[in-house]
Amino acid sequence: SQQGEEDPQALSIQEGENATMNCSYKTSINNLQWYRQNSGRGLVHLILIRSNEREKHSGRLRVTLDTSKKSSSLLITASRAADTASYFCATDGGSNDYKLSFGAGTTVTVRA
Amino acid sequence: DAGVIQSPRHEVTEMGQEVTLRCKPISGHNSLFWYRQTMMRGLELLIYFNNNVPIDDSGMPEDRFSAKMPNASFSTLKIQPSEPRDSAVYFCASSLGLVNEQFFGPGTRLTVL
């Protein structure tokens, strides 16, 4: 079964707007990762946030992690048409369980 | 850096045939992962290796699936015999260590008729 679940399933925004998607998971983790997948391509790593971190930034991306709520959010600021893709969160099983479980993803469409 | 290389990119075969998917990880990476992606089940981890040793194959769906990593620069995923329900995109990914970011290959789109 999937450890991480993204919300919403789909998101449509205007270029320049911000996009926020959330991820909830069930068990303790070592870290949480966000990936992007363009249609017909492989996944591209965006950000890794460790369980002892609460927020991380990378360019226009901001990730938060709340381990008490077992949830994370990914914010894309000032979106561009090129941000159109599916976004996945991935979590390991904590402790010595390094297997990544991916959610079903959030499909983001940025309208020009 | 060439990234993770997978071959073939597309494979169409008939039910019952043997299928072999190949992966060359990024040089210097010591962890390798095989995933399968379908619309119904999303992205599933099949098996992963660390330092060429299989660590967890609990995601391999059936005995028809097998994977090997004979050296640090090559891995195969074999399906024998293949079935239509094996149709999916198979991704290989590599990383430096088990807890770090994974780099994905472009995938192999497998269609079993």
Backbone of each chain as ProteinMPNN parsed JSONL, in Angstrom:
{"seq_chain_A": "SQQGEEDPQALSIQEGENATMNCSYKTSINNLQWYRQNSGRGLVHLILIRSNEREKHSGRLRVTLDTSKKSSSLLITASRAADTASYFCATDGGSNDYKLSFGAGTTVTVRA", "coords_chain_A": {"N_chain_A": [[0.847, -1.184, 0.0], [0.319, 2.367, -0.451], [2.457, 4.675, 1.104], [2.635, 7.468, 1.192], [0.24, 9.997, 0.489], [-1.012, 12.207, -1.834], [-2.537, 15.44, -2.013], [-4.235, 18.104, -3.569], [-5.669, 15.784, -6.025], [-5.545, 16.835, -8.529], [-4.663, 19.973, -9.982], [-5.254, 23.163, -11.218], [-3.891, 26.084, -12.384], [-3.242, 29.611, -12.939], [-0.597, 30.991, -14.833], [2.023, 32.404, -12.96], [0.688, 32.367, -10.556], [0.639, 30.85, -7.256], [1.234, 27.421, -6.378], [0.047, 24.918, -4.295], [0.53, 21.819, -2.758], [-0.262, 18.901, -0.894], [0.959, 16.305, 1.277], [0.317, 13.334, 2.928], [1.311, 10.898, 5.319], [1.811, 7.634, 6.809], [3.495, 6.248, 8.681], [6.443, 6.467, 10.836], [9.259, 8.275, 9.575], [12.486, 8.509, 7.908], [13.243, 10.413, 6.084], [11.606, 12.659, 3.761], [10.731, 12.952, 0.405], [10.32, 14.947, -2.538], [9.251, 14.626, -5.867], [9.2, 15.337, -9.389], [7.361, 14.635, -12.34], [7.349, 14.816, -15.703], [5.126, 14.41, -18.461], [5.382, 11.21, -19.825], [8.011, 10.904, -19.115], [10.889, 10.179, -16.979], [11.124, 10.316, -13.352], [12.056, 13.277, -11.61], [14.17, 14.426, -9.138], [13.285, 16.751, -6.604], [13.338, 17.95, -3.936], [14.702, 16.949, -0.803], [13.743, 16.378, 2.46], [14.657, 16.069, 5.77], [13.698, 14.153, 8.675], [14.141, 15.633, 10.947], [13.996, 18.2, 10.157], [12.138, 21.187, 9.427], [11.471, 22.943, 7.435], [12.305, 23.667, 4.056], [14.022, 25.174, 1.34], [14.238, 25.603, -2.196], [15.138, 27.348, -4.775], [12.261, 28.34, -6.424], [10.758, 26.664, -4.925], [9.232, 25.514, -1.952], [9.286, 23.519, 0.831], [7.558, 22.049, 3.492], [7.549, 20.261, 6.595], [5.736, 18.425, 8.879], [6.078, 16.462, 11.384], [4.559, 15.679, 13.514], [1.982, 15.725, 12.624], [2.274, 14.082, 10.56], [2.634, 15.011, 7.884], [3.299, 16.84, 4.862], [4.061, 19.697, 2.85], [4.234, 21.058, -0.438], [5.187, 23.935, -1.985], [4.954, 25.822, -4.86], [6.127, 28.712, -6.072], [5.168, 31.609, -7.994], [4.338, 30.372, -10.496], [5.141, 28.696, -13.609], [4.546, 27.894, -17.077], [6.15, 25.741, -17.654], [6.178, 24.352, -15.307], [4.136, 22.601, -15.367], [3.201, 19.395, -14.647], [3.342, 16.157, -13.039], [3.424, 15.752, -9.545], [5.082, 14.111, -6.971], [5.147, 12.794, -3.683], [7.476, 11.054, -1.653], [8.17, 8.605, 0.717], [10.219, 6.981, 3.149], [10.363, 4.0, 5.212], [11.177, 4.603, 7.74], [13.559, 4.228, 10.477], [15.523, 1.46, 9.756], [14.377, 0.932, 7.34], [14.556, 1.557, 4.136], [13.121, 1.637, 1.857], [11.419, 3.383, -0.647], [8.168, 4.716, -0.749], [5.776, 5.807, -2.981], [3.319, 8.333, -3.433], [0.112, 8.784, -5.114], [0.289, 11.045, -6.565], [0.069, 14.541, -7.549], [-1.436, 16.195, -10.12], [-0.418, 18.924, -11.843], [-1.473, 21.68, -13.638], [-0.443, 24.399, -15.415], [-1.71, 27.26, -16.639], [-1.171, 29.306, -19.424]], "CA_chain_A": [[0.0, 0.0, 0.0], [1.105, 3.575, -0.559], [2.715, 5.338, 2.376], [2.296, 8.869, 1.034], [-0.924, 10.31, -0.321], [-1.017, 13.628, -2.158], [-3.815, 16.132, -2.105], [-5.315, 17.442, -4.302], [-5.254, 14.904, -7.112], [-5.262, 17.673, -9.689], [-4.635, 21.402, -9.668], [-5.094, 23.986, -12.413], [-3.661, 27.467, -11.954], [-2.78, 30.552, -13.954], [0.828, 31.325, -14.748], [2.292, 33.469, -11.997], [0.083, 32.026, -9.269], [1.323, 29.829, -6.466], [0.584, 26.104, -6.319], [0.349, 24.2, -3.055], [0.016, 20.455, -2.681], [0.024, 18.31, 0.407], [1.253, 14.874, 1.319], [0.173, 12.738, 4.255], [1.871, 9.56, 5.37], [1.248, 6.871, 7.926], [4.425, 5.769, 9.711], [7.638, 7.288, 11.034], [10.124, 8.338, 8.402], [13.818, 9.108, 8.013], [13.134, 11.636, 5.304], [10.534, 12.733, 2.778], [11.253, 13.537, -0.827], [9.366, 15.347, -3.575], [9.723, 14.405, -7.225], [8.363, 15.823, -10.479], [7.378, 13.796, -13.523], [6.709, 15.332, -16.893], [4.436, 13.351, -19.184], [6.213, 10.317, -20.616], [9.424, 10.965, -18.715], [11.212, 9.665, -15.658], [10.958, 11.255, -12.243], [13.174, 14.159, -11.313], [14.175, 14.778, -7.72], [13.165, 18.181, -6.328], [13.816, 18.305, -2.592], [14.675, 15.952, 0.269], [13.679, 17.007, 3.779], [14.879, 15.038, 6.774], [12.662, 14.134, 9.698], [14.416, 16.644, 11.98], [13.883, 19.513, 9.527], [10.753, 21.639, 9.359], [11.23, 23.692, 6.208], [13.447, 23.696, 3.162], [13.761, 25.948, 0.137], [15.112, 25.406, -3.351], [14.615, 28.218, -5.829], [10.854, 28.704, -6.228], [10.1, 25.588, -4.185], [9.317, 25.532, -0.488], [8.718, 22.304, 1.412], [7.442, 21.999, 4.951], [7.329, 18.925, 7.147], [5.189, 18.388, 10.239], [6.101, 15.041, 11.736], [3.485, 15.383, 14.479], [0.781, 15.493, 11.83], [2.661, 13.191, 9.464], [2.235, 15.664, 6.643], [4.26, 17.729, 4.22], [3.483, 20.473, 1.757], [5.134, 21.59, -1.461], [4.695, 25.192, -2.553], [5.662, 26.343, -6.026], [5.764, 30.123, -6.193], [5.281, 32.239, -9.317], [4.377, 29.214, -11.398], [5.382, 28.883, -15.044], [3.979, 26.816, -17.889], [7.063, 24.594, -17.58], [5.932, 23.615, -14.066], [3.085, 21.617, -15.626], [3.777, 18.069, -14.43], [2.815, 15.479, -11.849], [4.324, 15.887, -8.411], [4.937, 12.967, -6.074], [5.947, 12.715, -2.469], [7.978, 9.706, -1.415], [8.633, 8.437, 2.087], [10.742, 5.676, 3.509], [9.604, 3.404, 6.3], [11.773, 4.929, 9.031], [14.553, 3.309, 11.042], [16.376, 0.87, 8.719], [13.573, 0.634, 6.163], [14.873, 2.63, 3.208], [12.279, 1.547, 0.667], [10.582, 4.549, -0.884], [6.8, 4.536, -1.209], [5.317, 7.015, -3.656], [1.889, 8.567, -3.504], [-0.479, 8.744, -6.444], [0.696, 12.246, -7.273], [-0.797, 15.675, -7.862], [-1.2, 16.676, -11.484], [-0.505, 20.384, -11.863], [-1.528, 22.304, -14.968], [-0.255, 25.846, -15.342], [-2.26, 27.861, -17.869], [-0.447, 30.519, -19.838]], "C_chain_A": [[0.885, 1.237, 0.0], [1.25, 4.203, 0.807], [2.271, 6.781, 2.286], [1.083, 9.047, 0.141], [-0.949, 11.801, -0.566], [-2.441, 14.155, -2.264], [-3.534, 17.554, -2.562], [-4.78, 16.489, -5.365], [-4.855, 15.711, -8.333], [-5.432, 19.132, -9.307], [-4.409, 22.163, -10.968], [-4.969, 25.439, -11.985], [-3.194, 28.309, -13.133], [-1.287, 30.793, -13.75], [1.021, 32.52, -13.812], [1.687, 33.211, -10.626], [0.947, 30.996, -8.536], [0.525, 28.529, -6.485], [1.017, 25.419, -5.033], [-0.269, 22.816, -3.104], [0.518, 19.831, -1.386], [0.249, 16.816, 0.298], [1.053, 14.405, 2.754], [0.727, 11.328, 4.209], [1.506, 8.91, 6.682], [2.243, 6.543, 9.033], [5.602, 6.726, 9.854], [8.533, 7.216, 9.809], [11.521, 8.822, 8.78], [13.835, 10.435, 7.268], [11.971, 11.534, 4.332], [11.087, 13.451, 1.551], [10.093, 13.92, -1.752], [10.034, 15.176, -4.935], [8.72, 15.0, -8.204], [8.476, 14.854, -11.649], [6.631, 14.506, -14.644], [6.157, 14.15, -17.686], [5.402, 12.527, -20.032], [7.681, 10.296, -20.243], [9.625, 10.295, -17.359], [11.029, 10.731, -14.593], [12.237, 12.043, -12.016], [13.077, 14.579, -9.859], [14.128, 16.293, -7.541], [13.814, 18.539, -4.995], [13.737, 17.077, -1.686], [14.667, 16.713, 1.58], [13.758, 15.898, 4.824], [13.869, 15.198, 7.91], [12.893, 15.17, 10.797], [14.398, 18.072, 11.414], [12.419, 19.893, 9.402], [10.439, 22.366, 8.056], [12.502, 23.689, 5.381], [13.062, 24.443, 1.893], [14.726, 25.528, -0.956], [14.518, 26.215, -4.493], [13.192, 28.647, -5.528], [10.073, 27.656, -5.444], [10.301, 25.765, -2.692], [8.603, 24.286, 0.015], [8.671, 22.445, 2.911], [7.183, 20.564, 5.367], [6.845, 19.064, 8.575], [5.088, 16.924, 10.638], [5.016, 14.691, 12.751], [2.171, 15.096, 13.759], [1.038, 14.515, 10.682], [2.206, 13.78, 8.121], [3.337, 16.587, 6.15], [3.521, 18.525, 3.156], [4.588, 20.934, 0.82], [4.475, 22.823, -2.049], [5.583, 25.567, -3.732], [5.215, 27.789, -6.185], [5.955, 30.604, -7.629], [5.365, 31.183, -10.412], [4.555, 29.625, -12.864], [4.763, 27.721, -15.801], [4.834, 25.554, -17.798], [6.903, 23.795, -16.292], [4.817, 22.592, -14.233], [3.68, 20.215, -15.585], [2.976, 17.394, -13.324], [3.872, 15.53, -10.763], [4.022, 14.781, -7.404], [5.734, 13.192, -4.796], [6.336, 11.255, -2.265], [8.528, 9.641, -0.008], [9.25, 7.057, 2.255], [9.965, 5.151, 4.707], [10.143, 3.703, 7.674], [12.762, 3.874, 9.47], [15.45, 2.76, 9.927], [15.613, 0.474, 7.461], [13.728, 1.777, 5.164], [14.047, 2.573, 1.935], [11.431, 2.805, 0.549], [9.197, 4.116, -1.354], [6.318, 5.857, -1.773], [3.798, 7.111, -3.568], [1.416, 8.523, -4.945], [-0.18, 10.013, -7.241], [-0.376, 13.303, -7.385], [-0.434, 16.151, -9.26], [-1.453, 18.175, -11.518], [-0.493, 20.859, -13.309], [-1.427, 23.799, -14.78], [-0.675, 26.437, -16.675], [-1.541, 29.158, -18.166], [-1.389, 31.725, -19.914]], "O_chain_A": [[2.049, 1.179, 0.396], [0.294, 4.262, 1.58], [1.603, 7.281, 3.192], [0.919, 8.333, -0.848], [-0.912, 12.586, 0.382], [-3.39, 13.43, -2.558], [-2.649, 18.188, -1.987], [-3.57, 16.403, -5.575], [-3.95, 15.333, -9.077], [-6.229, 19.481, -8.435], [-3.491, 21.853, -11.728], [-5.845, 25.965, -11.299], [-2.805, 27.789, -14.179], [-0.793, 30.795, -12.623], [0.284, 33.504, -13.869], [2.138, 33.785, -9.635], [1.842, 30.372, -9.107], [-0.701, 28.54, -6.594], [2.206, 25.349, -4.722], [-1.44, 22.656, -3.448], [1.574, 20.189, -0.864], [-0.206, 16.158, -0.638], [1.568, 15.019, 3.688], [0.628, 10.644, 3.19], [0.952, 9.558, 7.57], [1.878, 6.555, 10.208], [5.738, 7.677, 9.085], [8.554, 6.211, 9.098], [11.721, 9.453, 9.818], [14.365, 11.436, 7.749], [11.422, 10.455, 4.11], [11.82, 14.433, 1.665], [9.033, 13.293, -1.74], [11.199, 15.524, -5.133], [7.539, 15.148, -7.888], [9.55, 14.316, -11.919], [5.432, 14.762, -14.542], [6.662, 13.032, -17.588], [6.144, 13.07, -20.85], [8.504, 9.736, -20.967], [8.671, 9.9, -16.689], [10.806, 11.902, -14.899], [13.345, 11.541, -12.206], [12.028, 15.034, -9.402], [14.834, 17.031, -8.229], [14.741, 19.347, -4.95], [12.814, 16.271, -1.795], [15.495, 17.6, 1.79], [13.019, 14.916, 4.764], [13.266, 16.259, 8.074], [11.956, 15.548, 11.5], [14.743, 19.028, 12.109], [11.555, 19.024, 9.286], [9.288, 22.405, 7.62], [13.614, 23.706, 5.908], [11.925, 24.358, 1.429], [15.868, 25.15, -0.693], [13.523, 25.82, -5.1], [12.936, 29.255, -4.489], [8.853, 27.758, -5.317], [11.386, 26.115, -2.228], [7.451, 24.035, -0.338], [9.629, 22.905, 3.533], [6.667, 19.758, 4.593], [7.472, 19.743, 9.388], [4.135, 16.233, 10.278], [4.599, 13.536, 12.84], [1.349, 14.314, 14.237], [0.126, 14.169, 9.931], [1.5, 13.138, 7.343], [4.185, 17.047, 6.915], [2.496, 18.091, 2.63], [5.723, 21.167, 1.235], [3.35, 22.766, -2.547], [6.807, 25.62, -3.613], [4.033, 28.05, -6.41], [6.784, 30.082, -8.374], [6.344, 31.116, -11.155], [4.182, 30.719, -13.286], [4.487, 26.674, -15.216], [4.317, 24.439, -17.858], [7.427, 22.686, -16.183], [4.577, 21.793, -13.328], [4.554, 19.88, -16.384], [2.058, 17.98, -12.752], [5.064, 15.371, -11.027], [2.871, 14.547, -7.035], [6.85, 13.713, -4.825], [5.608, 10.343, -2.658], [9.273, 10.526, 0.413], [8.857, 6.097, 1.593], [9.017, 5.789, 5.164], [9.665, 3.157, 8.669], [12.81, 2.774, 8.919], [16.08, 3.544, 9.218], [16.143, -0.241, 6.611], [13.115, 2.833, 5.318], [14.252, 3.38, 1.028], [10.804, 3.24, 1.515], [9.063, 3.266, -2.235], [6.435, 6.899, -1.129], [3.09, 6.105, -3.623], [2.188, 8.266, -5.869], [-0.377, 10.046, -8.455], [-1.571, 13.012, -7.326], [0.72, 16.467, -9.546], [-2.564, 18.636, -11.255], [0.378, 20.489, -14.095], [-2.232, 24.4, -14.067], [-0.074, 26.152, -17.711], [-1.33, 29.994, -17.287], [-0.954, 32.828, -20.246]]}, "seq_chain_B": "DAGVIQSPRHEVTEMGQEVTLRCKPISGHNSLFWYRQTMMRGLELLIYFNNNVPIDDSGMPEDRFSAKMPNASFSTLKIQPSEPRDSAVYFCASSLGLVNEQFFGPGTRLTVL", "coords_chain_B": {"N_chain_B": [[27.751, 13.957, -17.481], [25.986, 11.01, -18.108], [23.67, 10.201, -16.921], [21.139, 7.913, -15.659], [20.871, 5.041, -17.574], [18.622, 3.308, -19.583], [17.547, 0.386, -21.279], [15.577, -1.699, -23.473], [13.941, 1.307, -24.75], [11.356, 1.046, -25.493], [9.292, -1.819, -25.562], [7.663, -4.357, -27.148], [5.94, -7.275, -26.842], [4.894, -10.709, -27.034], [2.542, -12.535, -25.09], [3.916, -14.876, -22.837], [6.472, -14.777, -23.741], [9.964, -14.203, -22.996], [11.223, -11.394, -21.297], [13.721, -8.977, -21.07], [14.943, -6.339, -19.269], [17.18, -3.62, -19.134], [19.666, -1.825, -17.252], [21.841, 0.847, -16.639], [23.437, 2.262, -14.046], [24.2, 5.536, -12.62], [27.584, 6.373, -12.699], [29.518, 5.574, -9.894], [27.418, 5.607, -8.111], [25.967, 3.609, -5.565], [23.629, 2.358, -4.971], [20.755, 0.807, -6.298], [17.605, 0.808, -7.869], [14.581, -0.767, -8.872], [11.553, 0.099, -10.356], [8.004, -0.049, -11.013], [5.501, 1.419, -12.976], [2.1, 2.028, -13.23], [-1.16, 3.028, -14.344], [-3.159, 2.137, -12.674], [-1.947, 1.235, -10.276], [-0.003, 3.02, -9.663], [3.306, 4.111, -8.789], [5.488, 1.614, -8.039], [7.844, 0.071, -5.924], [9.982, -2.454, -6.884], [12.357, -3.969, -6.394], [15.462, -3.504, -4.658], [18.969, -2.806, -4.713], [22.035, -2.744, -2.9], [25.342, -1.866, -3.081], [25.611, -3.849, -5.061], [24.258, -5.993, -4.022], [21.202, -7.68, -3.534], [18.772, -6.176, -1.539], [16.106, -5.92, -0.722], [13.472, -7.606, -1.98], [10.796, -7.685, -1.803], [8.815, -6.425, -3.183], [8.635, -7.566, -5.645], [6.432, -8.939, -7.883], [5.81, -11.645, -8.586], [7.144, -14.997, -8.954], [7.86, -15.005, -11.539], [9.259, -12.802, -12.058], [12.555, -11.602, -11.96], [15.664, -10.248, -10.813], [18.95, -9.02, -11.374], [22.238, -7.987, -10.426], [25.089, -7.957, -11.63], [27.437, -6.471, -11.567], [28.752, -3.252, -10.565], [27.908, -1.519, -12.514], [25.76, -2.38, -13.99], [22.513, -3.733, -14.371], [19.831, -6.08, -14.534], [16.385, -6.705, -15.219], [14.231, -9.288, -15.34], [11.494, -10.868, -16.932], [9.759, -13.768, -17.026], [7.574, -16.32, -17.717], [6.224, -13.651, -19.717], [3.215, -11.715, -19.122], [0.069, -10.21, -20.116], [-0.755, -8.455, -18.05], [1.592, -7.505, -17.087], [2.25, -5.319, -18.466], [3.486, -2.095, -18.468], [5.279, 0.854, -17.359], [8.624, 0.582, -16.727], [10.938, 1.62, -14.425], [14.313, 2.379, -13.707], [16.391, 3.392, -11.068], [19.07, 5.182, -9.511], [21.246, 5.813, -6.707], [23.428, 7.562, -4.412], [24.086, 5.924, -1.791], [21.489, 4.757, 0.431], [19.659, 6.527, 1.511], [19.512, 8.866, 0.16], [18.795, 11.255, -2.52], [17.203, 9.936, -5.401], [18.074, 9.111, -8.716], [16.386, 8.943, -11.649], [16.012, 6.786, -14.492], [14.969, 7.031, -17.984], [12.996, 5.184, -18.354], [11.4, 2.088, -19.382], [8.97, 1.283, -21.629], [6.8, -1.244, -21.493], [4.894, -3.446, -23.36], [2.76, -6.102, -23.309], [1.314, -8.359, -25.344]], "CA_chain_B": [[27.22, 12.732, -16.889], [24.92, 10.531, -18.973], [22.48, 9.845, -16.176], [20.79, 6.493, -15.663], [20.549, 4.605, -18.932], [17.793, 2.115, -19.632], [17.248, -0.122, -22.614], [15.187, -0.771, -24.524], [12.994, 2.335, -24.323], [10.033, 0.469, -25.743], [9.345, -3.246, -25.84], [6.363, -4.978, -27.393], [6.174, -8.704, -26.93], [3.688, -11.517, -26.903], [2.387, -13.288, -23.851], [4.7, -16.091, -22.776], [7.866, -14.526, -24.111], [10.857, -13.674, -21.969], [11.566, -9.987, -21.478], [14.852, -8.527, -20.25], [15.145, -4.903, -19.231], [18.559, -3.349, -18.731], [19.891, -0.54, -16.604], [23.198, 1.249, -16.27], [23.297, 3.37, -13.091], [25.185, 6.601, -12.679], [28.879, 5.926, -12.2], [29.79, 5.984, -8.511], [26.271, 5.313, -7.254], [26.066, 2.245, -5.055], [22.297, 1.804, -4.736], [19.979, 0.734, -7.535], [16.206, 0.502, -7.59], [13.684, -1.034, -10.0], [10.173, 0.46, -10.088], [7.028, -0.247, -12.067], [4.458, 2.438, -12.89], [0.874, 1.813, -13.984], [-2.227, 3.95, -13.971], [-3.967, 1.578, -11.583], [-1.211, 1.009, -9.034], [0.983, 4.064, -9.438], [4.719, 3.753, -8.842], [5.765, 0.581, -7.044], [9.217, -0.417, -5.845], [10.032, -3.904, -7.075], [13.535, -4.519, -5.74], [16.601, -2.604, -4.664], [20.3, -3.348, -4.453], [23.042, -1.867, -2.324], [26.648, -2.476, -3.36], [25.353, -4.99, -5.946], [23.575, -7.057, -3.29], [19.768, -7.406, -3.367], [18.454, -5.919, -0.137], [14.693, -6.163, -0.48], [12.748, -7.927, -3.211], [9.413, -7.971, -1.411], [7.912, -5.825, -4.152], [8.573, -8.368, -6.881], [5.072, -9.469, -7.808], [5.713, -13.107, -8.696], [8.397, -15.672, -9.289], [8.175, -14.773, -12.955], [10.148, -11.644, -12.072], [13.854, -11.77, -11.311], [16.585, -9.144, -11.083], [20.344, -9.289, -11.041], [23.195, -6.883, -10.561], [26.372, -8.663, -11.642], [28.517, -5.548, -11.214], [28.278, -1.932, -10.145], [27.487, -0.679, -13.631], [24.782, -3.043, -14.838], [21.481, -4.529, -13.723], [18.758, -6.535, -15.412], [15.11, -7.15, -14.674], [13.749, -10.261, -16.307], [10.151, -11.404, -16.732], [9.66, -15.008, -17.779], [7.05, -15.783, -18.966], [5.502, -12.382, -19.567], [1.762, -11.742, -19.218], [-0.456, -8.876, -20.446], [-0.837, -7.582, -16.869], [2.923, -6.95, -16.807], [2.394, -4.09, -19.263], [3.723, -0.968, -17.561], [6.574, 1.507, -17.566], [9.577, 0.121, -15.719], [11.998, 2.598, -14.194], [15.483, 2.092, -12.898], [16.919, 4.592, -10.432], [20.266, 4.927, -8.714], [21.559, 6.849, -5.729], [24.644, 7.379, -3.62], [23.529, 5.619, -0.482], [20.071, 4.394, 0.394], [18.761, 7.552, 2.047], [19.657, 10.101, -0.601], [17.941, 11.419, -3.681], [17.344, 8.933, -6.437], [18.088, 9.602, -10.085], [15.631, 7.985, -12.445], [16.202, 6.67, -15.924], [13.803, 7.435, -18.782], [11.969, 4.146, -18.312], [11.114, 1.175, -20.499], [7.533, 1.037, -21.749], [6.597, -2.633, -21.885], [3.544, -3.861, -23.74], [2.671, -7.546, -23.528], [0.056, -8.582, -26.064]], "C_chain_B": [[26.002, 12.291, -17.69], [23.639, 10.263, -18.217], [22.263, 8.35, -16.203], [20.325, 6.117, -17.069], [19.74, 3.314, -18.871], [17.603, 1.691, -21.089], [16.451, -1.413, -22.508], [14.258, 0.312, -23.986], [11.563, 1.862, -24.497], [10.213, -1.01, -26.076], [7.915, -3.733, -26.019], [6.618, -6.455, -27.604], [4.852, -9.44, -26.774], [3.712, -12.299, -25.597], [3.199, -14.575, -23.917], [6.168, -15.908, -23.118], [8.661, -14.013, -22.92], [11.215, -12.227, -22.31], [12.729, -9.643, -20.552], [15.024, -7.025, -20.397], [16.516, -4.632, -18.618], [18.719, -1.948, -18.158], [21.37, -0.343, -16.321], [23.063, 2.432, -15.319], [24.353, 4.44, -13.326], [26.484, 6.11, -12.044], [29.126, 6.469, -10.794], [28.623, 5.763, -7.575], [26.325, 3.855, -6.824], [24.71, 1.626, -4.714], [21.498, 1.87, -6.034], [18.591, 0.196, -7.235], [15.474, 0.211, -8.9], [12.25, -0.725, -9.547], [9.308, 0.088, -11.283], [5.934, 0.803, -11.879], [3.301, 2.077, -13.808], [-0.157, 2.826, -13.528], [-2.954, 3.448, -12.73], [-3.225, 1.572, -10.251], [-0.173, 2.067, -8.735], [2.396, 3.528, -9.555], [5.02, 2.8, -7.701], [7.24, 0.193, -7.088], [9.206, -1.936, -5.965], [11.162, -4.524, -6.261], [14.594, -3.435, -5.671], [17.87, -3.308, -4.208], [21.149, -2.283, -3.743], [24.387, -2.564, -2.476], [26.493, -3.818, -4.085], [24.605, -6.138, -5.267], [22.087, -6.737, -3.176], [19.417, -7.286, -1.894], [17.002, -6.289, 0.175], [14.009, -6.418, -1.813], [11.281, -8.197, -2.927], [8.394, -7.37, -2.374], [7.809, -6.578, -5.458], [7.266, -9.14, -6.866], [4.984, -10.992, -7.82], [7.079, -13.679, -9.016], [8.775, -15.478, -10.752], [9.156, -13.605, -13.109], [11.452, -11.986, -11.348], [14.747, -10.6, -11.697], [17.98, -9.529, -10.632], [21.149, -8.009, -11.159], [24.588, -7.493, -10.506], [27.574, -7.776, -11.329], [27.925, -4.168, -10.973], [27.712, -1.098, -11.269], [26.398, -1.317, -14.481], [23.789, -3.844, -13.996], [20.448, -4.943, -14.765], [17.533, -6.896, -14.594], [14.495, -8.057, -15.735], [12.342, -10.713, -15.937], [10.02, -12.624, -17.635], [8.701, -15.97, -17.094], [6.27, -14.488, -18.725], [4.005, -12.595, -19.763], [1.268, -10.331, -19.524], [-0.502, -7.934, -19.242], [0.531, -7.042, -16.444], [3.161, -5.656, -17.58], [2.441, -2.892, -18.323], [4.965, -0.227, -18.048], [7.472, 1.098, -16.402], [10.723, 1.13, -15.636], [13.115, 1.983, -13.366], [15.949, 3.42, -12.307], [18.174, 4.223, -9.658], [20.497, 6.086, -7.753], [22.887, 6.532, -5.06], [24.191, 7.161, -2.189], [22.03, 5.441, -0.556], [19.151, 5.54, 0.788], [18.795, 8.853, 1.262], [18.764, 10.133, -1.826], [18.239, 10.357, -4.729], [17.255, 9.602, -7.812], [17.446, 8.534, -10.965], [16.076, 7.972, -13.908], [14.927, 7.048, -16.654], [12.697, 6.392, -18.815], [11.93, 3.284, -19.565], [9.61, 0.937, -20.502], [7.338, -0.355, -22.314], [5.134, -2.889, -22.202], [3.584, -5.35, -24.039], [1.3, -7.836, -24.137], [-0.521, -9.962, -25.767]], "O_chain_B": [[25.091, 13.083, -17.93], [22.592, 10.11, -18.845], [23.099, 7.602, -16.709], [19.491, 6.797, -17.666], [20.12, 2.356, -18.198], [17.513, 2.52, -21.994], [16.627, -2.158, -21.544], [13.828, 0.218, -22.836], [10.673, 2.237, -23.734], [11.151, -1.4, -26.772], [7.067, -3.543, -25.148], [7.423, -6.839, -28.452], [3.83, -8.851, -26.423], [4.768, -12.667, -25.084], [3.176, -15.281, -24.926], [7.0, -16.766, -22.827], [8.106, -13.466, -21.967], [11.476, -11.891, -23.465], [12.707, -9.992, -19.372], [15.224, -6.508, -21.496], [16.951, -5.33, -17.702], [18.004, -1.017, -18.53], [22.055, -1.24, -15.831], [22.621, 3.502, -15.735], [25.273, 4.267, -14.125], [26.469, 5.502, -10.974], [28.966, 7.662, -10.537], [28.81, 5.734, -6.359], [26.68, 2.976, -7.609], [24.647, 0.499, -4.224], [21.557, 2.856, -6.768], [18.422, -0.742, -6.457], [15.719, 0.865, -9.914], [11.791, -1.209, -8.512], [9.793, -0.069, -12.404], [5.491, 1.049, -10.757], [3.486, 1.85, -15.004], [-0.037, 3.41, -12.451], [-3.318, 4.228, -11.85], [-3.812, 1.871, -9.211], [0.471, 2.032, -7.687], [2.657, 2.603, -10.324], [4.828, 3.137, -6.532], [7.81, 0.01, -8.164], [8.497, -2.617, -5.224], [10.949, -5.489, -5.527], [14.63, -2.545, -6.52], [17.84, -4.263, -3.432], [20.987, -1.084, -3.97], [24.555, -3.709, -2.055], [27.166, -4.795, -3.755], [24.351, -7.162, -5.903], [21.733, -5.633, -2.761], [19.721, -8.174, -1.097], [16.713, -6.894, 1.207], [13.974, -5.541, -2.676], [10.601, -8.859, -3.711], [7.23, -7.772, -2.374], [6.969, -6.25, -6.295], [7.013, -9.912, -5.942], [4.149, -11.563, -7.118], [8.033, -12.956, -9.306], [9.906, -15.764, -11.144], [9.794, -13.444, -14.149], [11.445, -12.579, -10.27], [14.603, -10.029, -12.778], [18.168, -10.255, -9.656], [20.791, -7.084, -11.888], [25.201, -7.538, -9.44], [28.609, -8.265, -10.878], [26.727, -3.956, -11.16], [27.092, -0.065, -11.014], [26.131, -0.846, -15.586], [24.163, -4.533, -13.047], [20.225, -4.24, -15.751], [17.626, -7.328, -13.445], [14.27, -7.646, -16.873], [12.038, -10.917, -14.761], [10.153, -12.525, -18.855], [8.983, -16.406, -15.978], [5.725, -14.274, -17.642], [3.576, -13.513, -20.461], [1.962, -9.358, -19.231], [-0.306, -6.729, -19.402], [0.614, -6.213, -15.538], [4.166, -4.977, -17.366], [1.554, -2.7, -17.492], [5.611, -0.629, -19.016], [7.109, 1.256, -15.237], [11.378, 1.445, -16.63], [12.886, 1.184, -12.458], [15.905, 4.451, -12.977], [18.323, 3.089, -9.203], [20.003, 7.195, -7.962], [23.398, 5.413, -5.126], [23.941, 8.121, -1.461], [21.38, 5.915, -1.487], [17.973, 5.528, 0.431], [18.171, 9.837, 1.661], [18.067, 9.166, -2.132], [19.383, 9.941, -4.911], [16.469, 10.525, -8.029], [17.896, 7.389, -11.019], [16.458, 8.996, -14.474], [13.914, 7.353, -16.023], [11.584, 6.68, -19.254], [12.361, 3.689, -20.644], [9.042, 0.458, -19.521], [7.668, -0.62, -23.47], [4.25, -2.583, -21.402], [4.336, -5.807, -24.901], [0.265, -7.586, -23.52], [-1.578, -10.315, -26.291]]}, "name": "protein", "num_of_chains": 2, "seq": "SQQGEEDPQALSIQEGENATMNCSYKTSINNLQWYRQNSGRGLVHLILIRSNEREKHSGRLRVTLDTSKKSSSLLITASRAADTASYFCATDGGSNDYKLSFGAGTTVTVRADAGVIQSPRHEVTEMGQEVTLRCKPISGHNSLFWYRQTMMRGLELLIYFNNNVPIDDSGMPEDRFSAKMPNASFSTLKIQPSEPRDSAVYFCASSLGLVNEQFFGPGTRLTVL"}
